[in-house]
Amino acid sequence: MRPVTNLADKTMTKISATIITRNEQSRIDQCLRSLQGVADEIIVVDSFSTDDTVDICRRSGCKVSQRQFHGYGAQRQYATSLTSHRYVLAIDADEVLSPALRKNLMKLKADGFTHRVYAFSRLNFYCGTPVRHSGWYPDLQTRLFDKSYASWNLRDVREKVVFPDSVRPCLVEGDILHYRCDTPDDYHRTQAMQAAIRGRVLAANNDSISPIAPLVNGFRDFIGCFIGRGAILDGPEGRAISRECFRSTVISYRLARRILKNKHN
């Protein structure tokens, strides 16, 4: 892997952070505080929040733009297009940089970037409890990248940073702390919203879906999570995550079937 050239160029050591938001007033402040000393600018793309999210971000010195939500990938890439610096750090409003990750990112800035793309482990929390299995850890995330070499794909859900095959992410020690939900109802609402998006994607990519597909795929995903990804080892949190995995898959397939039925009628 070739190192980045011209490391003496001071602009190479600056980072633009991007955040996409929608009604995150209870979480955004903690996220912004964790970026202090790491981000040289913070770009927030807000999907017309109805709470104080935008005001909090502006008071913290963020550059805020409002845009209708058109899927996670498109929203993240739009935020990237607004950045001033070459290296972009993408973080969500419900995520926080751990002290170890903050320290290593600041050291990276001081020493100079030597790679095009960087990845971090993400530690996910369910209602305040860290989850070490269930496919939730280490949950590697490519989140810091040279925007000349990498970008977000435009997928509506399960979006990711894409880059040439010759580029390999460098792992930075330390975790992104992801506070997925405060209550089971919070998690259910988030999963239902994402299931609706997945349902539309399924309908767009299939001509027909079997009547038994919702339950068959729901049970498949439940077993895949509970046994395959080790949720059984996470106790009550693992059981709750697995059940929600089942429910969200059923919702996705049932919605896709309704869309296709209406399309064919």
C-alpha positions in Angstrom: 0.0 0.0 0.0 1.4 3.4 -1.0 1.6 6.1 1.6 -0.1 9.4 0.9 2.4 11.9 -0.6 3.0 15.5 0.4 2.4 14.8 4.1 4.1 18.2 4.9 1.0 19.9 3.5 -0.8 21.2 6.6 -4.2 20.8 4.9 -3.7 17.1 4.9 -3.9 17.0 8.7 -7.3 18.6 8.9 -10.5 16.6 9.2 -14.1 17.5 8.3 -16.7 15.6 10.3 -20.1 14.9 8.9 -23.3 14.1 10.8 -26.8 13.4 9.4 -29.6 14.3 11.8 -33.3 14.1 12.4 -34.7 15.1 15.9 -31.5 14.2 17.8 -31.6 16.9 20.5 -31.1 14.4 23.3 -28.0 12.9 21.8 -26.3 15.4 19.5 -24.5 17.4 22.2 -22.5 14.3 23.5 -21.6 13.5 19.9 -20.3 17.0 19.2 -18.3 17.1 22.4 -16.5 14.0 21.5 -15.4 15.6 18.2 -13.6 18.5 19.9 -9.9 18.5 19.0 -10.5 15.9 16.3 -12.7 17.8 13.7 -11.6 21.1 12.2 -15.1 21.6 10.9 -18.4 19.8 11.4 -21.0 19.5 8.6 -24.5 18.7 9.7 -27.2 17.7 7.2 -30.5 17.8 8.9 -33.8 16.3 7.6 -35.9 19.1 8.9 -35.9 18.3 12.6 -38.8 19.6 14.6 -36.9 19.8 17.9 -33.8 21.8 18.9 -31.3 19.7 17.0 -30.4 22.5 14.5 -30.1 25.2 17.1 -27.8 23.0 19.2 -25.6 22.3 16.2 -25.4 26.0 15.2 -24.6 27.1 18.7 -21.7 24.5 18.7 -20.3 26.1 15.5 -21.4 23.5 13.1 -22.2 24.3 9.5 -25.8 23.2 9.1 -27.7 22.4 5.9 -31.2 21.1 5.7 -32.2 18.6 3.0 -35.1 16.1 2.5 -34.1 12.6 3.4 -33.6 10.4 0.3 -31.8 7.4 1.9 -28.8 7.1 4.1 -26.2 6.7 1.4 -27.4 9.7 -0.6 -27.6 11.8 2.6 -24.1 10.9 3.7 -22.6 11.6 0.3 -24.3 15.0 0.2 -22.8 15.8 3.5 -19.4 14.8 2.2 -19.8 17.1 -0.8 -20.1 20.1 1.6 -16.8 19.4 3.3 -13.8 21.8 3.0 -11.1 19.3 3.9 -9.7 16.3 2.1 -10.2 13.8 4.9 -13.8 13.2 6.1 -14.9 11.6 9.3 -18.5 10.3 9.3 -20.3 9.9 12.6 -23.9 9.6 13.6 -25.7 11.7 16.1 -26.1 8.7 18.4 -22.4 7.9 18.3 -19.5 9.1 20.4 -15.8 8.7 19.9 -14.3 6.8 22.8 -11.4 8.5 24.7 -9.0 5.9 23.2 -10.2 6.6 19.7 -10.1 10.4 20.2 -6.5 10.1 21.4 -5.4 8.0 18.4 -7.1 10.3 15.9 -5.5 13.4 17.4 -2.1 11.6 17.2 -2.9 10.6 13.6 -3.5 14.3 12.8 -0.3 15.3 14.4 1.8 12.7 12.7 0.2 13.0 9.3 -2.1 10.7 7.4 -0.3 7.6 5.8 -3.4 5.9 4.4 -6.3 6.8 2.2 -9.0 5.0 4.3 -9.3 4.2 8.0 -11.6 1.9 9.9 -12.7 1.7 13.5 -14.4 -0.9 15.7 -17.9 0.1 16.9 -19.3 -0.9 20.3 -23.1 -0.9 20.2 -25.2 -0.3 23.2 -28.8 -1.7 23.7 -30.6 0.4 26.3 -27.4 1.4 27.9 -25.8 -2.1 27.9 -22.8 -2.8 25.7 -23.4 -5.8 23.4 -20.4 -8.0 22.6 -22.1 -10.5 20.4 -25.3 -10.6 18.2 -23.1 -9.4 15.3 -22.8 -6.0 17.1 -19.0 -6.1 17.9 -16.4 -5.4 16.7 -18.8 -4.1 13.9 -15.9 -2.7 11.8 -16.8 0.7 10.2 -14.9 2.5 7.5 -15.5 6.1 8.7 -12.4 8.2 7.9 -11.4 8.6 4.3 -9.7 10.7 1.7 -12.7 11.9 -0.4 -10.6 11.9 -3.5 -10.3 8.1 -3.3 -13.5 7.0 -1.5 -17.2 8.0 -1.3 -20.5 6.7 0.1 -22.5 4.5 -2.2 -26.1 5.6 -2.7 -27.9 2.7 -1.1 -31.0 3.6 0.9 -30.0 1.3 3.8 -26.8 -0.6 4.8 -24.8 2.1 3.0 -21.0 1.9 3.1 -17.9 3.7 2.0 -16.6 2.4 -1.3 -13.1 2.7 -2.7 -10.7 1.1 -5.2 -9.8 -2.6 -4.7 -6.1 -1.5 -4.3 -6.9 0.5 -1.2 -7.1 -1.3 2.2 -8.5 0.4 5.3 -6.1 0.9 8.2 -7.6 0.0 11.6 -7.3 2.7 14.2 -7.4 1.5 17.8 -10.3 2.6 19.9 -14.1 2.3 19.5 -17.0 4.3 18.2 -19.6 4.1 21.0 -23.0 3.7 19.4 -26.0 4.3 21.7 -28.6 2.6 19.5 -31.6 3.2 21.8 -32.7 4.3 25.2 -35.7 2.0 25.4 -36.9 -1.1 23.6 -39.6 1.1 22.0 -36.9 3.4 20.6 -35.1 0.4 19.0 -38.4 -1.0 17.6 -39.2 2.4 16.0 -35.8 2.7 14.4 -35.9 -0.9 13.1 -39.4 -0.4 11.7 -38.3 2.7 9.8 -35.4 0.9 8.3 -37.6 -2.2 7.6 -39.9 0.1 5.6 -37.0 1.3 3.5 -35.8 -2.3 3.0 -39.3 -3.3 1.9 -39.3 -0.7 -0.8 -35.9 -1.9 -2.0 -37.1 -5.6 -2.0 -40.2 -4.6 -4.1 -38.0 -2.7 -6.6 -35.7 -5.7 -7.0 -38.3 -8.5 -7.2 -41.1 -9.3 -9.5 -42.9 -11.4 -6.9 -42.6 -12.5 -3.3 -44.1 -15.7 -1.9 -46.8 -15.5 0.7 -44.6 -17.5 3.1 -41.5 -15.3 2.5 -42.1 -13.0 5.4 -42.1 -15.8 8.0 -39.5 -17.9 6.3 -37.1 -15.1 6.1 -38.0 -13.8 9.5 -37.2 -17.1 11.2 -34.0 -17.4 9.1 -32.8 -14.0 10.4 -33.8 -14.8 13.9 -31.8 -18.0 13.9 -28.9 -16.2 12.1 -28.8 -13.6 14.8 -29.5 -15.8 17.9 -27.2 -18.7 17.0 -25.1 -17.6 14.0 -24.1 -14.2 15.4 -24.0 -15.3 19.0 -26.9 -13.3 20.5 -27.6 -16.2 22.8 -24.5 -15.1 24.7 -25.9 -11.6 25.2 -28.6 -12.7 27.6 -31.9 -10.7 27.6 -30.4 -8.1 25.3 -29.5 -10.7 22.8 -33.0 -12.2 22.9 -34.6 -8.8 22.4 -32.3 -8.0 19.4 -33.1 -11.4 17.8 -36.8 -10.9 18.2 -36.5 -7.5 16.6 -34.5 -9.0 13.8 -37.4 -11.3 13.2 -40.0 -8.6 13.3 -38.2 -6.1 11.1 -37.6 -8.8 8.4 -41.3 -9.8 8.5 -42.3 -6.1 8.1 -39.9 -5.7 5.2 -41.3 -8.6 3.2 -44.9 -7.9 4.0 -44.5 -4.3 2.8 -42.8 -5.5 -0.3 -45.6 -7.9 -1.1 -48.2 -5.1 -0.7 -46.2 -2.8 -3.0 -46.0 -5.5 -5.6 -49.7 -6.5 -5.3 -50.7 -2.8 -5.8 -48.3 -2.6 -8.7 -49.8 -5.6 -10.5 -53.4 -4.6 -9.8 
